[in-house]
Amino acid sequence: MIGPVVGSHPAKRPERVVLEGRYVRLEPLSAASHGEDLWRGVGGPDQAELWEYMPDGPFADRAALDGALEGKSASEDPFFFAILDAASGQALGCASLMRIDTKNRVIEVGGIMYSPALQQTRGATEAMYLMARYAFEELGNRRYEWKCNSFNEPSRRAALRLGFQYEGLFRQHMIIKGRNRDTAWFSMLDSEWPARKAAFERWLDPANFDADGRQKASLQSFI
């Protein structure tokens, strides 16, 4: 027995588009446009812990960060977006669509770097919603992946909170900064996206937050 017949048309590749949300806006990463904000948010020795599980960083000075941002902004895979506060226009982080497999219609979200000002905010969740919506609805992917170091508990919790399903552990999958990485794999499928989308939109609705910005119901309660 073999699997069901699937259309053979490819997914689209990410393009240099702007993804508009209520709380954040995503636009193609640019060292010139976003470097200063990102240096203030994620650069320097005080923010070294943010880079613990990343393949690059931390960056000791602005020039080093700008060099990395220039490489990322020129890359097609990973394809990086800057995450900007919708009200102020300040860049608060970045994330990418990567391991782009248009033939099999599979794409991964990764390279996620949130400044402390973005972490645990509505904008942080909305950024992931906007990227998932783009991956499924605009690019036409069947499978959306999330991978992280098995020791990275915040990332593992985030994947589950966002509606990804844990699929298993890939042992000795990578060497990052001279250390072994066992990788935890998560996924979301196109058949699951409509329910996940509805959950995101219910959670992100301003009516779900009180006057102090506290959520009334959790995202997982909607999934």
Backbone bond lengths (Angstrom), bond angles and torsions (degrees), N, CA, C in turn:
res aa  C-N    CA-C-N  psi(-1)  N-CA   C-N-CA  omega(-1)  CA-C   N-CA-C  phi
1 M - - - 1.460 - - 1.528 109.25 -
2 I 1.324 115.94 139.64 1.451 120.81 179.11 1.522 109.12 -125.27
3 G 1.331 116.30 172.05 1.460 121.04 -174.91 1.519 113.36 -71.93
4 P 1.317 115.69 168.50 1.472 120.41 -179.31 1.528 111.66 -66.92
5 V 1.314 115.42 157.75 1.458 121.76 177.92 1.530 109.31 -67.45
6 V 1.320 115.99 136.45 1.463 122.75 -179.79 1.520 108.44 -128.60
7 G 1.307 116.78 139.39 1.457 120.39 177.20 1.508 111.68 -57.66
8 S 1.321 117.40 140.62 1.460 121.63 -173.20 1.523 113.36 -94.09
9 H 1.317 118.79 4.00 1.465 120.16 -179.93 1.532 109.62 -67.12
10 P 1.320 117.76 143.19 1.469 120.62 -178.22 1.522 111.83 -80.63
11 A 1.334 115.29 161.13 1.458 120.75 169.62 1.528 108.74 -76.75
12 K 1.306 116.14 163.91 1.458 121.46 174.59 1.523 109.41 -84.39
13 R 1.305 115.22 156.86 1.458 120.53 174.49 1.529 109.22 -87.26
14 P 1.340 117.21 150.35 1.465 119.25 176.03 1.529 111.42 -58.58
15 E 1.317 115.13 144.13 1.457 121.45 179.68 1.523 109.83 -121.07
16 R 1.310 115.30 169.90 1.463 120.95 -177.94 1.529 108.86 -81.69
17 V 1.312 113.92 78.60 1.457 121.91 -178.32 1.527 108.98 -117.36
18 V 1.318 115.46 164.98 1.460 122.67 174.26 1.520 108.10 -105.88
19 L 1.330 116.74 131.90 1.458 122.79 178.62 1.524 107.41 -107.53
20 E 1.323 115.71 112.16 1.462 121.30 -173.78 1.522 111.11 -95.80
21 G 1.320 116.00 130.93 1.457 121.88 173.95 1.513 110.77 -124.35
22 R 1.314 115.63 -177.73 1.462 121.23 177.35 1.527 111.25 -74.91
23 Y 1.335 116.52 -38.37 1.462 122.06 -173.55 1.517 113.60 -106.97
24 V 1.334 116.83 -29.78 1.458 121.41 -179.20 1.525 110.26 -135.62
25 R 1.317 113.73 162.18 1.466 121.96 173.79 1.520 107.42 -129.57
26 L 1.314 116.92 134.95 1.458 121.60 177.89 1.518 108.43 -107.67
27 E 1.323 116.04 131.65 1.453 120.99 177.66 1.523 108.55 -140.64
28 P 1.351 117.52 155.83 1.460 119.94 -178.34 1.529 111.57 -52.46
29 L 1.308 115.76 133.19 1.462 122.23 -176.31 1.524 111.16 -62.94
30 S 1.323 116.51 137.38 1.456 122.55 177.84 1.518 108.59 -141.85
31 A 1.332 116.31 126.79 1.458 119.73 177.04 1.518 110.83 -61.75
32 A 1.337 116.69 -40.05 1.460 120.39 -178.40 1.521 111.75 -65.73
33 S 1.328 116.90 -41.03 1.461 120.58 -175.99 1.517 113.62 -83.57
34 H 1.337 117.08 -33.17 1.463 120.59 -169.41 1.524 114.36 -116.21
35 G 1.333 116.98 -7.63 1.463 120.00 -173.22 1.516 114.15 -60.20
36 E 1.321 117.36 -44.11 1.458 120.33 -177.14 1.526 111.07 -63.21
37 D 1.329 116.48 -47.10 1.465 120.49 179.34 1.522 110.89 -62.11
38 L 1.327 116.97 -44.75 1.454 119.98 -177.44 1.532 111.40 -68.79
39 W 1.325 117.43 -33.72 1.464 118.75 175.83 1.523 109.95 -61.62
40 R 1.327 116.74 -44.21 1.463 119.92 179.10 1.527 111.27 -65.48
41 G 1.328 117.35 -32.20 1.460 120.07 -174.47 1.509 115.74 -88.93
42 V 1.362 116.67 -36.57 1.468 118.58 -172.94 1.526 113.03 -131.65
43 G 1.336 118.03 2.83 1.457 120.90 -176.13 1.512 113.15 -96.29
44 G 1.324 114.98 169.52 1.454 120.66 174.72 1.514 113.75 84.15
45 P 1.320 116.49 165.80 1.475 121.05 -175.50 1.517 113.47 -64.97
46 D 1.324 118.65 -24.93 1.458 120.31 -179.22 1.519 112.47 -68.65
47 Q 1.331 116.70 -20.60 1.463 120.85 -177.82 1.537 112.06 -107.74
48 A 1.318 117.50 17.00 1.469 120.59 -176.31 1.520 112.16 -58.07
49 E 1.325 117.58 -33.72 1.464 120.60 -176.93 1.526 111.97 -63.89
50 L 1.327 117.13 -27.53 1.464 120.14 179.07 1.526 111.93 -61.32
51 W 1.322 116.95 -26.30 1.464 122.30 -173.04 1.524 112.92 -97.27
52 E 1.315 117.33 7.04 1.472 120.38 -172.95 1.518 112.62 -55.47
53 Y 1.318 118.18 -42.10 1.462 121.11 -176.56 1.524 113.07 -101.49
54 M 1.334 117.46 5.93 1.455 121.04 -178.89 1.528 110.38 -87.17
55 P 1.331 117.92 154.13 1.463 119.74 179.67 1.520 113.47 -74.42
56 D 1.338 117.38 -15.46 1.458 120.75 176.77 1.525 109.11 -128.27
57 G 1.352 115.67 -176.61 1.454 120.30 -179.88 1.536 111.65 68.90
58 P 1.337 115.92 174.01 1.463 126.88 -2.61 1.528 111.45 -72.93
59 F 1.324 115.62 168.33 1.450 121.72 -174.86 1.527 109.75 -114.92
60 A 1.307 115.81 126.47 1.461 120.63 -173.82 1.519 112.89 -76.26
61 D 1.347 116.27 -24.59 1.460 117.99 -178.61 1.525 109.79 -146.07
62 R 1.310 114.96 168.85 1.460 121.88 -175.78 1.529 111.34 -62.67
63 A 1.329 117.48 -38.62 1.461 120.64 -178.90 1.526 111.11 -61.32
64 A 1.326 116.53 -41.04 1.471 120.08 179.55 1.518 110.87 -65.30
65 L 1.330 116.88 -42.40 1.461 119.84 177.90 1.518 110.75 -64.47
66 D 1.328 117.15 -43.69 1.460 120.24 179.81 1.527 111.23 -60.67
67 G 1.331 116.48 -38.95 1.453 119.25 177.73 1.517 111.79 -60.77
68 A 1.334 115.95 -42.41 1.464 120.08 177.95 1.522 110.83 -65.87
69 L 1.325 117.13 -41.56 1.462 120.95 -179.90 1.522 111.55 -65.09
70 E 1.319 116.44 -37.21 1.464 119.43 177.99 1.525 111.03 -63.33
71 G 1.332 116.51 -41.27 1.461 119.94 176.68 1.511 112.15 -63.78
72 K 1.324 115.58 -41.70 1.456 119.78 -179.86 1.521 111.90 -68.20
73 S 1.323 116.57 -39.07 1.460 119.06 -178.53 1.524 111.82 -68.23
74 A 1.335 117.40 -25.81 1.466 121.23 178.91 1.525 112.61 -86.11
75 S 1.320 117.39 -11.82 1.464 121.53 -174.93 1.531 111.63 -77.85
76 E 1.318 115.79 140.46 1.466 121.71 174.06 1.521 111.69 -95.68
77 D 1.327 116.88 -22.25 1.461 121.89 177.44 1.535 107.14 -155.96
78 P 1.334 116.27 101.01 1.459 130.69 8.73 1.534 112.48 -69.85
79 F 1.335 115.23 150.85 1.456 122.94 176.28 1.525 106.96 -108.52
80 F 1.333 116.48 112.36 1.458 120.90 -169.93 1.526 113.08 -96.78
81 F 1.323 113.96 140.40 1.455 123.04 170.52 1.527 109.28 -114.88
82 A 1.321 116.39 140.95 1.456 121.08 165.83 1.523 108.20 -85.31
83 I 1.328 116.24 146.39 1.465 122.36 179.30 1.524 107.22 -109.32
84 L 1.324 116.18 115.47 1.454 122.15 -175.08 1.526 110.61 -111.85
85 D 1.319 116.30 141.22 1.451 120.83 170.85 1.528 108.08 -63.82
86 A 1.337 116.90 128.04 1.453 120.26 -174.68 1.520 112.11 -65.39
87 A 1.327 117.39 -32.85 1.461 120.88 -176.77 1.520 112.37 -77.67
88 S 1.322 116.83 -47.14 1.465 120.77 -173.62 1.524 113.88 -95.30
89 G 1.333 117.11 -21.70 1.456 121.03 -174.72 1.510 113.70 78.62
90 Q 1.333 117.88 5.94 1.460 121.65 -179.45 1.519 110.59 -76.66
91 A 1.332 116.68 134.67 1.466 121.47 176.22 1.519 109.17 -76.66
92 L 1.332 115.93 123.05 1.463 121.68 -175.25 1.529 113.01 -113.22
93 G 1.319 117.08 -3.88 1.456 119.69 -179.20 1.514 110.69 172.78
94 C 1.313 115.69 -171.82 1.461 120.84 177.81 1.521 109.11 -154.30
95 A 1.315 114.95 163.20 1.465 122.07 177.50 1.516 107.54 -159.57
96 S 1.321 116.69 163.16 1.465 119.31 -175.78 1.521 111.84 -135.34
97 L 1.320 113.73 157.60 1.460 122.79 164.23 1.515 105.98 -100.89
98 M 1.340 116.59 130.50 1.462 119.57 -168.07 1.525 111.50 -146.50
99 R 1.318 114.94 174.57 1.476 121.92 -176.73 1.526 108.92 46.47
100 I 1.319 113.60 54.08 1.459 122.06 -171.10 1.521 109.21 -78.02
101 D 1.318 117.08 114.10 1.465 124.05 -178.18 1.526 107.29 -118.00
102 T 1.333 115.87 86.00 1.467 119.13 -175.13 1.532 112.15 -67.86
103 K 1.325 117.53 -32.12 1.464 120.50 -178.92 1.522 110.80 -61.34
104 N 1.324 116.93 -46.15 1.462 121.11 -178.31 1.526 112.72 -93.57
105 R 1.325 116.60 -1.34 1.465 123.82 177.83 1.532 110.90 59.33
106 V 1.332 113.82 52.19 1.460 122.54 179.39 1.526 108.47 -125.77
107 I 1.322 116.63 138.00 1.454 121.27 178.79 1.522 108.66 -148.12
108 E 1.314 116.69 152.06 1.462 122.17 -177.51 1.517 110.25 -119.46
109 V 1.302 116.73 144.49 1.456 121.35 169.45 1.525 107.70 -98.56
110 G 1.326 116.93 132.10 1.461 119.45 -177.03 1.517 110.97 -165.21
111 G 1.322 115.32 -172.79 1.454 119.92 -177.47 1.513 112.37 59.64
112 I 1.326 116.28 33.24 1.467 121.42 -174.21 1.524 109.36 -80.02
113 M 1.313 116.13 121.26 1.452 122.32 179.32 1.525 108.64 -130.92
114 Y 1.323 116.18 108.66 1.456 122.23 179.42 1.524 109.58 -107.49
115 S 1.318 116.76 130.30 1.458 120.08 171.65 1.520 109.10 -69.60
116 P 1.328 118.53 160.47 1.462 120.11 176.27 1.534 113.18 -53.76
117 A 1.339 116.79 -31.51 1.464 120.11 -179.59 1.517 112.72 -69.21
118 L 1.338 117.69 -20.99 1.461 121.98 -179.84 1.525 112.09 -97.01
119 Q 1.308 117.31 -27.66 1.463 120.88 -174.36 1.527 111.50 -60.21
120 Q 1.337 114.55 138.27 1.465 122.99 175.14 1.528 111.98 57.42
121 T 1.322 115.89 40.39 1.460 121.89 175.48 1.523 109.38 -120.19
122 R 1.327 115.49 167.42 1.456 119.83 174.33 1.525 110.68 -60.01
123 G 1.331 116.09 -37.11 1.449 119.40 179.95 1.514 113.24 -63.67
124 A 1.323 117.13 -34.71 1.462 120.86 178.54 1.524 110.71 -62.11
125 T 1.313 116.39 -44.12 1.468 120.55 178.20 1.515 110.75 -70.08
126 E 1.322 116.80 -40.94 1.466 119.19 -178.85 1.524 111.46 -63.30
127 A 1.332 117.91 -35.28 1.462 120.04 177.73 1.521 110.97 -58.75
128 M 1.328 116.91 -42.56 1.459 120.87 178.87 1.525 111.57 -69.11
129 Y 1.317 116.58 -35.31 1.467 120.65 174.84 1.529 110.42 -62.77
130 L 1.315 117.42 -47.08 1.463 120.77 -178.23 1.521 111.58 -62.45
131 M 1.325 117.34 -38.81 1.459 120.02 -179.83 1.516 111.51 -70.81
132 A 1.326 117.04 -39.80 1.467 119.76 177.87 1.527 110.42 -65.31
133 R 1.326 116.82 -43.62 1.465 120.25 179.38 1.524 110.75 -60.60
134 Y 1.321 115.96 -42.15 1.466 120.15 178.17 1.532 110.67 -63.83
135 A 1.323 117.12 -43.98 1.469 121.04 -177.99 1.523 111.93 -62.17
136 F 1.325 116.63 -42.29 1.458 120.07 -177.75 1.528 112.64 -83.72
137 E 1.314 117.12 -51.37 1.461 120.71 -168.09 1.523 113.77 -84.69
138 E 1.316 117.73 -34.32 1.460 120.27 -178.50 1.532 111.90 -96.11
139 L 1.321 116.47 -40.27 1.462 119.59 -177.22 1.522 112.58 -90.81
140 G 1.319 117.85 -20.56 1.462 121.16 174.93 1.507 115.46 77.76
141 N 1.333 117.45 36.66 1.464 119.80 178.90 1.522 111.83 -82.41
142 R 1.325 114.79 153.01 1.466 122.17 176.43 1.521 111.71 -92.94
143 R 1.316 115.95 -26.19 1.464 121.50 -171.41 1.527 108.60 -139.90
144 Y 1.333 115.21 134.48 1.458 122.91 -178.19 1.525 106.40 -124.82
145 E 1.335 117.16 122.85 1.460 121.04 -170.61 1.523 112.56 -111.20
146 W 1.321 113.71 154.04 1.476 122.89 173.40 1.517 105.77 -137.02
147 K 1.327 117.27 127.44 1.455 121.67 179.37 1.519 108.56 -131.56
148 C 1.318 116.22 147.71 1.463 119.39 178.42 1.523 110.10 -156.93
149 N 1.320 114.77 163.02 1.454 121.07 173.33 1.524 108.86 -57.44
150 S 1.304 116.46 135.74 1.466 119.84 -176.78 1.523 112.27 -61.75
151 F 1.334 117.80 -23.27 1.460 121.39 178.61 1.536 112.74 -83.47
152 N 1.316 116.53 -9.21 1.465 120.73 -175.11 1.531 109.88 -84.11
153 E 1.322 115.93 80.67 1.460 120.91 -175.60 1.526 113.12 -62.31
154 P 1.336 120.40 -40.33 1.474 118.51 177.37 1.525 112.44 -59.45
155 S 1.339 117.73 -38.71 1.456 120.28 179.44 1.521 111.03 -69.27
156 R 1.317 117.20 -38.71 1.462 119.97 178.33 1.523 110.83 -64.50
157 R 1.329 116.65 -42.18 1.465 119.98 177.99 1.521 111.10 -64.81
158 A 1.328 116.15 -39.32 1.460 119.97 179.56 1.523 111.27 -62.73
159 A 1.328 116.72 -43.05 1.467 119.71 179.55 1.526 111.15 -58.36
160 L 1.311 116.91 -46.22 1.465 120.32 -179.72 1.520 111.35 -67.01
161 R 1.332 116.49 -40.99 1.469 119.53 178.74 1.523 111.27 -60.93
162 L 1.330 116.79 -37.28 1.462 121.38 -177.08 1.524 113.01 -80.12
163 G 1.306 117.84 -1.98 1.454 120.67 175.36 1.500 115.90 97.67
164 F 1.337 117.78 12.22 1.459 120.31 173.34 1.527 109.36 -79.75
165 Q 1.311 115.97 153.38 1.468 121.59 178.16 1.521 109.76 -105.85
166 Y 1.325 116.08 132.06 1.468 120.95 178.11 1.516 109.62 -70.03
167 E 1.344 116.17 132.95 1.463 120.55 -177.16 1.525 113.23 -115.06
168 G 1.317 117.78 -17.52 1.454 117.63 178.25 1.518 112.78 143.74
169 L 1.324 114.76 -177.61 1.454 123.04 -175.27 1.520 109.93 -115.37
170 F 1.325 116.48 125.86 1.461 122.02 174.34 1.524 107.36 -97.41
171 R 1.327 116.28 106.76 1.455 121.72 -174.78 1.523 110.62 -76.50
172 Q 1.352 115.09 142.33 1.462 122.28 179.87 1.526 111.03 47.24
173 H 1.305 114.72 46.83 1.457 120.68 -174.67 1.524 112.57 -76.41
174 M 1.355 117.06 -36.70 1.454 120.20 -174.23 1.528 110.04 -146.96
175 I 1.342 114.66 163.76 1.453 121.33 169.11 1.524 106.66 -117.17
176 I 1.321 117.17 116.05 1.460 122.58 -177.50 1.525 108.85 -119.64
177 K 1.320 116.03 120.18 1.463 121.64 179.76 1.530 111.57 52.53
178 G 1.337 115.11 39.86 1.455 120.96 176.28 1.512 114.81 78.27
179 R 1.337 117.58 10.11 1.464 120.65 -179.28 1.527 110.40 -123.11
180 N 1.328 114.75 147.00 1.457 119.65 176.34 1.523 110.02 -64.43
181 R 1.327 115.61 142.53 1.463 121.09 171.73 1.513 109.90 -126.74
182 D 1.320 115.95 115.71 1.456 121.92 164.37 1.525 105.94 -85.93
183 T 1.317 117.04 132.05 1.457 120.97 -170.98 1.516 111.61 -109.77
184 A 1.328 115.74 126.91 1.467 122.17 173.06 1.523 108.04 -86.41
185 W 1.346 115.67 130.40 1.471 121.97 -177.47 1.525 109.88 -107.53
186 F 1.328 115.01 137.40 1.464 122.88 175.81 1.531 108.37 -134.72
187 S 1.316 116.68 156.21 1.466 118.92 177.34 1.516 111.05 -149.72
188 M 1.328 113.42 160.81 1.457 123.31 171.10 1.533 106.08 -134.27
189 L 1.326 117.60 138.52 1.458 121.67 -176.96 1.520 111.15 -106.84
190 D 1.325 114.83 158.51 1.461 119.38 179.69 1.526 111.89 -60.20
191 S 1.336 117.02 -32.10 1.466 120.27 178.42 1.528 111.87 -68.77
192 E 1.326 116.90 -23.12 1.465 122.14 179.42 1.525 112.45 -90.31
193 W 1.323 116.32 -18.23 1.451 119.95 -172.42 1.537 114.14 -60.65
194 P 1.331 121.25 -43.26 1.470 118.13 -178.82 1.524 113.38 -54.85
195 A 1.332 117.80 -41.99 1.462 120.37 178.38 1.519 111.07 -69.67
196 R 1.339 117.50 -39.06 1.457 120.63 178.27 1.535 109.82 -66.03
197 K 1.313 116.94 -40.96 1.460 120.74 179.07 1.526 110.74 -60.61
198 A 1.314 116.75 -45.81 1.463 120.35 179.30 1.526 111.00 -60.89
199 A 1.340 116.42 -39.38 1.467 120.38 179.32 1.527 110.49 -65.07
200 F 1.320 116.80 -45.83 1.462 120.39 177.83 1.531 110.45 -56.77
201 E 1.315 116.48 -47.09 1.459 119.71 -174.20 1.519 111.88 -69.10
202 R 1.305 117.50 -34.05 1.465 119.69 175.16 1.522 110.82 -67.65
203 W 1.331 116.43 -41.22 1.467 119.17 -179.25 1.522 111.20 -68.28
204 L 1.332 117.51 -39.84 1.448 122.10 -176.30 1.529 113.68 -75.83
205 D 1.320 117.31 -14.79 1.459 120.96 179.63 1.532 109.98 -57.51
206 P 1.327 118.64 131.10 1.470 119.89 179.18 1.519 113.75 -54.01
207 A 1.319 117.56 -26.80 1.461 120.75 179.37 1.519 112.57 -66.20
208 N 1.346 117.12 -15.20 1.465 120.72 179.32 1.523 112.24 -84.16
209 F 1.325 118.05 3.28 1.463 121.48 -177.12 1.516 110.23 -126.41
210 D 1.330 115.53 142.59 1.461 119.08 179.47 1.532 110.10 -83.36
211 A 1.316 115.90 -175.72 1.463 120.80 -175.34 1.521 112.48 -63.39
212 D 1.333 117.58 -23.23 1.466 121.86 178.87 1.518 112.68 -94.56
213 G 1.338 116.86 5.76 1.456 120.77 178.22 1.505 115.35 84.00
214 R 1.332 117.34 9.12 1.472 120.37 178.96 1.523 109.56 -83.55
215 Q 1.344 115.25 139.24 1.458 119.29 178.95 1.526 111.12 -67.60
216 K 1.327 115.18 144.65 1.455 120.46 174.86 1.525 111.53 -89.30
217 A 1.321 116.16 -34.64 1.462 121.38 177.03 1.530 107.88 -135.93
218 S 1.324 116.45 144.27 1.472 120.70 -178.13 1.515 111.04 -76.17
219 L 1.318 115.52 158.55 1.463 119.94 176.15 1.521 111.26 -59.51
220 Q 1.322 116.73 -42.44 1.464 119.35 -177.66 1.522 112.46 -65.46
221 S 1.323 117.65 -23.44 1.458 119.18 178.44 1.520 111.13 -70.13
222 F 1.323 117.64 -19.05 1.463 121.62 178.91 1.522 112.46 -92.40
223 I 1.330 117.26 -17.41 1.467 120.60 -175.61 1.523 110.43 -82.25
